[in-house]
Amino acid sequence: MAIESMDTRDEETPLVGDFSESETPKNRTRDVHILSVAFLLVFLAYGAAQNLETTVNSEGNLGTVSLGILYVSFAFFSLFASLVVRLLGSKNAVVLGTTGYWLYIAANLKPTWYTMIPVSVYMGFAASIIWVGEGTYLTSIARSHARDTELHEGTVIGNFNGEFWAVFALHQLVGNLITLAVLPKGMEGSTSTSSTTLLFIVFLCSMTLGTILMCFICKTNDKEAKVSEDSSVSFYSAVASRLKSVILPLLDIRILLVIPLIAYSGLQQAFVWANYTKDIVNPILGEAGVGGAMAVYGAFDAICSLAAGRLTSGIKSITIIACGGVFFQALIFLWLWLKYSATSGVLGILYPLLMAAVLGIGDGVLNTQLSALLALHFKHDTEGAFAQLKVWQSSAIAVVFFLSPAVTLQTMVVIMLVAILVALISFLFLSLKIEKAFS
């Protein structure tokens, strides 16, 4: 068939493949530990900076616009990310991807339209390859580990993703605690500029350490495709092949039914970064309280990522856990829509922190379960599936950043509730009906 001939090259050089025989299960678990800590060091800096972006660069909405452009770029370059990861190798891709985050933090030392916007575009490219590379690398070592130890593949994928996302989620806790320590009085006062500069310098040091640590993970022997002079396939053909690998999954009913949940996962993340911090935390706790609230968010995100990963064993468990996480978040949005109003006193402080905890629970669940779901559903096209994850997730995030300055909190809450309804209906249909047919 035409499709089979088109995919022949991809089958000969799979992006997710086996490790060399010298690799041992112990080394693979070590690589999970190293990768997780490295991502923590990189993203504790970026995550905390992103939380502050709409406030420290509020003039002309520079912070909001730069983040919007960043995620539009992220969505666009995700179409080509699997090709770049295939050319570089998954390890090299995650190392190169850190450069975009480093430059973005550096640009915040002198934030102008001429520094922030170009760097945001480049960071979109860097983010696309670091995340496709991460998903590919983690899935590859999980499958090899499951095969060599004769463990259930779904369980190993769940455990590896659970550990990675649990450690990764700590970036909100650690990063925002650093923010609180460096900016004890918030962003106001005579020390504002010097304190902000010191904060971003600390973040640059953390990112540098994380990048160095990534160099110590083992390179996979996954036969990444190299474009060479004697190759019978031109670079143009390779690009066309990679685009087809992103477009073809859209012909699969399973990816179409999971896209609404992927998009919602991006919407809820951006809601926390753009709306929750600005409209709920800042009016009550002040700008200094943003770090504390996001630290709570990160702590619960990490705990639930680890727990959800440990409980994952297959499609049925993924369905139950994912629906539970979305349900908890739906309760928060219903509360914001129907009854919530800012109050003074102890309750006024506790309510935003309670919201942070529940929103963190939902995010931790979605991170682990979406990664596990794609790894189990699309074993023969993992790179295409993870590209779809980042295309739709980052597109949804960009929409929120562009919308948030123009719409009210109540409008955003209604959008979130509609997104939850659509996501749950399609996801449940996938799990209850379509999965049986494919099984």
Rosetta blueprint (number, residue, H / E / L):
1 M L
2 A H
3 I H
4 E H
5 S H
6 M H
7 D L
8 T H
9 R H
10 D H
11 E H
12 E H
13 T L
14 P L
15 L L
16 V L
17 G L
18 D L
19 F L
20 S L
21 E L
22 S L
23 E L
24 T L
25 P H
26 K H
27 N H
28 R H
29 T H
30 R H
31 D H
32 V H
33 H H
34 I H
35 L H
36 S H
37 V H
38 A H
39 F H
40 L H
41 L H
42 V H
43 F H
44 L H
45 A H
46 Y H
47 G H
48 A H
49 A H
50 Q H
51 N H
52 L H
53 E H
54 T H
55 T H
56 V H
57 N L
58 S L
59 E H
60 G H
61 N H
62 L H
63 G H
64 T H
65 V H
66 S H
67 L H
68 G H
69 I H
70 L H
71 Y H
72 V H
73 S H
74 F H
75 A H
76 F H
77 F H
78 S H
79 L H
80 F H
81 A H
82 S H
83 L H
84 V H
85 V H
86 R H
87 L H
88 L H
89 G L
90 S H
91 K H
92 N H
93 A H
94 V H
95 V H
96 L H
97 G H
98 T H
99 T H
100 G H
101 Y H
102 W H
103 L H
104 Y H
105 I H
106 A H
107 A H
108 N L
109 L L
110 K L
111 P L
112 T L
113 W H
114 Y H
115 T H
116 M H
117 I H
118 P H
119 V H
120 S H
121 V H
122 Y H
123 M H
124 G H
125 F H
126 A H
127 A H
128 S H
129 I H
130 I H
131 W H
132 V H
133 G H
134 E H
135 G H
136 T H
137 Y H
138 L H
139 T H
140 S H
141 I H
142 A H
143 R H
144 S H
145 H H
146 A H
147 R H
148 D H
149 T H
150 E L
151 L L
152 H L
153 E H
154 G H
155 T H
156 V H
157 I H
158 G H
159 N H
160 F H
161 N H
162 G H
163 E H
164 F H
165 W H
166 A H
167 V H
168 F H
169 A H
170 L H
171 H H
172 Q H
173 L H
174 V H
175 G H
176 N H
177 L H
178 I H
179 T H
180 L H
181 A H
182 V H
183 L L
184 P L
185 K L
186 G L
187 M L
188 E L
189 G L
190 S L
191 T L
192 S H
193 T H
194 S H
195 S H
196 T H
197 T H
198 L H
199 L H
200 F H
201 I H
202 V H
203 F H
204 L H
205 C H
206 S H
207 M H
208 T H
209 L H
210 G H
211 T H
212 I H
213 L H
214 M H
215 C L
216 F L
217 I L
218 C L
219 K L
220 T L
221 N L
222 D L
223 K L
224 E L
225 A L
226 K L
227 V L
228 S L
229 E L
230 D L
231 S L
232 S L
233 V L
234 S L
235 F H
236 Y H
237 S H
238 A H
239 V H
240 A H
241 S H
242 R H
243 L H
244 K H
245 S H
246 V H
247 I H
248 L H
249 P H
250 L H
251 L H
252 D L
253 I H
254 R H
255 I H
256 L H
257 L H
258 V H
259 I H
260 P H
261 L H
262 I H
263 A H
264 Y H
265 S H
266 G H
267 L H
268 Q H
269 Q H
270 A H
271 F H
272 V H
273 W H
274 A H
275 N H
276 Y H
277 T H
278 K H
279 D H
280 I H
281 V H
282 N H
283 P H
284 I H
285 L H
286 G L
287 E H
288 A H
289 G H
290 V H
291 G H
292 G H
293 A H
294 M H
295 A H
296 V H
297 Y H
298 G H
299 A H
300 F H
301 D H
302 A H
303 I H
304 C H
305 S H
306 L H
307 A H
308 A H
309 G H
310 R H
311 L H
312 T L
313 S L
314 G L
315 I H
316 K H
317 S H
318 I H
319 T H
320 I H
321 I H
322 A H
323 C H
324 G H
325 G H
326 V H
327 F H
328 F H
329 Q H
330 A H
331 L H
332 I H
333 F H
334 L H
335 W H
336 L H
337 W H
338 L H
339 K L
340 Y L
341 S L
342 A L
343 T L
344 S L
345 G H
346 V H
347 L H
348 G H
349 I H
350 L H
351 Y H
352 P H
353 L H
354 L H
355 M H
356 A H
357 A H
358 V H
359 L H
360 G H
361 I H
362 G H
363 D H
364 G H
365 V H
366 L H
367 N H
368 T H
369 Q H
370 L H
371 S H
372 A H
373 L H
374 L H
375 A H
376 L H
377 H H
378 F L
379 K L
380 H L
381 D L
382 T H
383 E H
384 G H
385 A H
386 F H
387 A H
388 Q H
389 L H
390 K H
391 V H
392 W H
393 Q H
394 S H
395 S H
396 A H
397 I H
398 A H
399 V H
400 V H
401 F H
402 F H
403 L H
404 S L
405 P L
406 A L
407 V L
408 T L
409 L H
410 Q H
411 T H
412 M H
413 V H
414 V H
415 I H
416 M H
417 L H
418 V H
419 A H
420 I H
421 L H
422 V H
423 A H
424 L H
425 I H
426 S H
427 F H
428 L H
429 F H
430 L H
431 S H
432 L H
433 K H
434 I H
435 E H
436 K H
437 A H
438 F H
439 S L
